[in-house]
Structure formats: C-alpha cells, structure tokens
Amino acid sequence: MSTSDRGDTPKKSLADSQTAAARRGPGGPGRFMGGQGAEKSLDFKNSAKRLIGMLRPERPLLLGVLTLGVLSIGLAVTGPRVLGNATDLIFAGVVGRQTPAGMDKAQVLEGLRQTDRGGVADLLGAVDFVPGQGMDFGAIGTVLFWALLLYVGSAVFGILQGRLAATAINRAVYRLREDVEAKLSRLPLSYFDKQPRGEVLSRVTNDIDNIGQSMQQTMGQVVNSLLTIVGVLAMMFWISPLLALIALISVPVSVVVATKVGKRAQPQFIAQWKTTGTLNAHIEEMYTGHALVKVFGRQQEAAETFRQENEALFASSFKAQFISGIIQPAMMLIGNLNYVLVAVVGGLRVASGALSIGDVQAFIQYSRQFSQPLTQVASMANLVQSGVASAERVFELLDAPEQSAEPLAPERPEVLRGLVSFDGVSFRYDPEKPLIDDLSLKVEPGHTVAIVGPTGAGKTTLVNLLMRFYETTGGRITLDGVDIAAMSREELRAGIGMVLQDTWLFGGTIADNIAYGAEGASRKAVVEAAKAAHVDRFVRTLPDGYDTVIDDEGAGVSAGEKQLITIARAFLAQPSILVLDEATSSVDTRTEVLIQRAMARLRTGRTSFVIAHRLSTIRDADVILVMEDGSIVEQGSHDELIAAKGAYARLYAAQFSQAVAEID
C-alpha cells in the first residue's frame, strides 16, 4: 500500500478497521504491539464492587434468589436434626428391648449404678426409652417421611433459585455486551490505531464470556454457602454451644489460608487473560495476513512467536490454577481436623450423658456441612479472581476516552450543496509533532479536488478530518457554512460517500454488499448501481449471480472485483460529497478507464475529493492540491501546475519520465 504510513492513516471508520492488522504487519504481537498499554495490577476490590454493581437492576430477581436460598438451606439444615431424632428412636427401641419390662427408666438407671455401671447409666440417661418396649416403627417412619419432605423441598427450592440466578446473571451479561458494543461505536479511531484487533476481540468475546461463566458458577454457590454457614452454625449452637465453639476454630484458620493463597494467585490470573488477548491478536493477524506470511517466508518466525505466546499463556494459566487449587485441599485438611476434634469431644459428651447419640450424629453432620461451604467458597477463589481479572479488562475498555460528545442541538445545512471550507485547520496525532498546520481551503459545490503528494504528506488525514474520524486541534471545517463540529456525526457522514483503497466486504451476498450503501435499496436499484460501476458484467458470469455468497475476506472474487463492488455501493448511496482514496488502485488498466468514466458521471454535480498517486487519473480535476508535510504547497489545474514546474511537475515527471532522482 502506498499510503500506509502515519501521515495517511487511519483510513477508515470502525467498520473498516481490519486494515489495522495489515498496517502492523504479519510479524506478530511480539514485534507490532507497541501500542498496547502496560500491564497493571488488578484492583480487585473496586473491580469486584463494580462487577457486583452490574446486578443492581436485577434486585427483584436477586431478592427471589436470596429468599429461595433461605428456604432451600433452611430445609436442608433441618434435615440432620430430624434424622438425629430417628437415630434416637432406633437407639431407644434397642435399649428398651434389652431392659426388663415392668420397670421405669429411673429404676433401670438406678440398677445400673448399683452394679458399678454408672458410665452406662450416664450414657442411657439421655435416651428416652421405655423398658421392655422395642422400636416404634410408626414413629420412625413418620420422622423419616418428614426428613424426605425436607430434602425434596430443599431440592425444589434450590432448582428454582438456580433458574432465577441464571436469569439475573445472563441479563447482566447481556447488558454488558450491549454497553461494550455501544462503547465501541463511541471510541475514536485513534483507540483502534493503538490496539491490536485480536486484543479488542478478546475483551469483547473471551473476557465477557469468562465473566458470565464465573458469575454463573459462583454467585448462587456463594449465596448458598453463606446461608449454609449461618444456618448450620445456628443449629450447632442449639445442639451444643461447646461443640459449636470448637467447630468455629476452623473459621479464622480457613480465612487466613484462603487470603494468603488468593493474593499469590491474583497476579497470575491477570497475566493469564492478558496473555490470552495477546495470543488472540497474534493468531488473528496471522490468519488475516497468511498470504503475506508465506510470501515473505515468515512462517517459522510466526510459529516461533506463537510458541512463545503459547508458553507464556501456559505458564500463567498453570500458576494461576495451581496456586488457587491449593486452597481446596488445604481447606479439606482443616475441615478434617475439625471433624476429628468434634467427633472426639462429642463422643465424650455422649459418654457423660450430656448429649444423645442422635444429637452427636446430627452435630457431626453439621460439622461436615459447616466445613464444606468454607471449602467451596475458598475453592471458588480461582473462578472469582479469573472473573474479576476479565472484568477489569472489560472495564478498562468501557472507561477508555471517547470521542467528543455530539452537540445537544445539532445544526445542519438548509440545503446540502457541498461547499466545503477548511479555515486555518491544524491537526497532530502526537502533541509534539504537528502534521497539518494552518491549512485553509475552499471547495466549491460540484468541483472535483484532487489531492496528491508524497506518502505521509497528510492526504488521507485531510479527508478523515472532514469525516470527523478525528477532531481538528485548531481551526474549523464548514459544510455549506455550518461548522461540522456543530453537526451530528451521523448527519455529516450521511451526505458523504467514501471509496477506499482498502476494500471492505462482509459475509453475505454480492447484492447485500452493494445494498449496504443505501438502507432499503431495491434489487432494481442495486442492479443499476452495479451496471454503472461495471460490476454487472462479471456478476453475470457467477453461478448464483447477485446471490453469490462471499465472506468478509471477499473469497471468490478478485481484488479488482472487490473494489468494483465497493464503488457500486457508493453509486447506490448517491452522496452529496464523494471521497475517493486511491479507489482504482486495484483494477486493471482497461477497467480503470471504465471506472474513470463512471466516476466522471458519479461526480457530476457533486463535490469530490480524490486522493491519488497515479496522476493520470486526476488530470481532469478542477483543482489539484499538492501537499507536503501537512501543508498545501501548490494548487491549480493540471496544465497550470505543469507550467509552474514545481512540486507537481516533478511528481508528474517522476511517474512518466522515470526521473527517479527528482522524487526527493
């Protein structure tokens, strides 16, 4: 591409930003991703708060999730207590069957103490048995039935809770995707100049998907775990405050372990998703520019860059998962130690008659239930950290500086005639390096202005300022007397048609691609535009004609044919102002002649800006501007500039006389 340096880029709007990959080249992120910001540490607390804040509109659903969680967990934690009663009934039946009938419980216990079996008497003191009476299967069956109802009810409420949680989370992620999509449309073109396309795509796809999955897997479970801890703890204190206090010993230990390990894992999750974006950018560039990679023999270099990025992703992912994975076995160890301690102390309490066997059984179950949610919450640390790391990358995109806001009361010309004026316009990409300085120009309606000059002179930048892809840093541009900064961008661009050197097609039929120039265009209008741009002649040779499907790379049609399709799109739009940026660079000489004739018809009555390097294509322009270093050094008709024997004459001679020495 002859206009690919800093002075003439970027060429296109967001829709055409795929050429950014070509400008960076096929060498991969290791060489071409200098525009990417430096990696920064994860602001876990604020990012997590902001992520949770995304669920604020779903408060009614979240209240339902919490209510159903309370009901589900409440029934679940009641189950062990009810089963403990069943155990007591069974044990009472066994004891009653082995004691003589006709005596009461007090007499049996007194008899045991008189025979030096006081320990057994203490044990049976907490058992509600009737001497000589076996198990009451009716009562046991009733208790088990209620236990079954409790667990079934808990499961039903849990399923409903999961459904509500999934609805709330997916709605939040849906809104996040909408926010990102809207943000992309508000970002200035300079943002995409500095960001590899694969990196942006990774944030929009991989990171948002990871946020959704992380929230889906953690939110409901965290709520249930916290409710379980509260409910189980209440039941444990009800049964035995002493055993409950012993069980609580594991809480601070668990918190310390989870915090220490979690802090070590956080930086690795940041690196994991950062490297994922880098790798995606490299793969996207290699796929888009695979022909160039092969032509210049860079397959080995591309493969080596991929290997390095893949190894970096492997290393960060492994460290993140391994370090965070330590939490669960550590928590299980703490839980098992706590379980043993509770079992020993509980056994002693049963032996002393302070607790029944059913109570201890229930308490041991509660001990397991108490340690399990602690382990679950700790083991979810990797998911939470991964989700928050992705969230920060998405929030970084959402917080990126936007293009200037649209005016509250946008102005518009009464009649769009195409009178364009540049009044003392200045612009610079880098604040320290001026590109265009105090440029003034007036283009009359219906005139064709050709802009020529060496690469980097600022030709494409000039039309980018007219399109408000970039904002001027000084002066103003007016359209029919109205400052374009006072117009809405949509209104301004609706009257301007662009045909660029780098074609852009989307996946769809040829007819759809042409119809993209005018919303609701009929098939007849599409065909007429195609005939005017000489598209019809080759479309007729295709098996499916205008319904031939092409992909976003334009597979199935040549580079020149792709260019013709984009020109037909401009014909269909019928704009008041036409911008042609090397629009015939990809067509053969014969087709170029036909396109020039078609362009002459298209330019009739329209203000046209033509950027060209082949000077033969702009000889009939009303005014030719010669730009050097962001300034207009010459202007006039072709004959006038040739006669002046200045910069234009040297460029013309360089092309047609092969006077290479005069290029400088």
Buried (B, 14 or more C-beta within 10 A) or exposed (E): BEBBBBBBBBBBBBEBBBBBBBBBBBBBBBEBBEBBEEEEEBEBEEBBEBBEEBBEEBEEBBEBBBBBBBBBBBBBBBBBBBBBBBBBBBBBBEBBBEBEEEBEBEEBBEBBEEEEBEEBBBBBBBBBBBBBBBBBEEBBEBBBEBBEEBBEBBEBBBEBBBBBBBBBBBBBBEBBBEBBEEBBEBBBBBBBBBBBBBBBBBBBEBBBEBBBBBBBBBBBBBBBBBBBBBBBBEBBBBBBEBBBEBBBBBBEBBEEBBEEBBEEBBBBBBBBBBBBBBBBBBBBBBEBBEEBBEEEEBEEBBEEBBEBBBEBBEBBBEBBBEBBBBBBEBBBEBBEBBBEBBBEBBBEBBEEBBBBBBBBBBBBBBBBBBBBBBBBBBBBBBBBBBBBBBBBBBBBBBEBEEBEEEEEEBBBBEEBBBBBBBBEBBBBBEEEEBBBBBBEBEBBBBBBBBBBBBBBBBBBBBBBBBBBBBBBBBBBBBBBEBBBBBBBBEBBBBBBBBBBBBBBBEEBBBBBBBBBBBEEBEEEBBBBBBBBBBBBEBBEEBEEBBEBEBEEEBEEBEEBBBBBBBBBBBBBBBBBBBBBBBBBBBBEEEBBEBBBEBBEEBBEEBBBBBBBBEBEBBBEBBBBBBBBBBBBBBBBBBEEBBEEEBBBBBBBBBBEEEEEEEEE
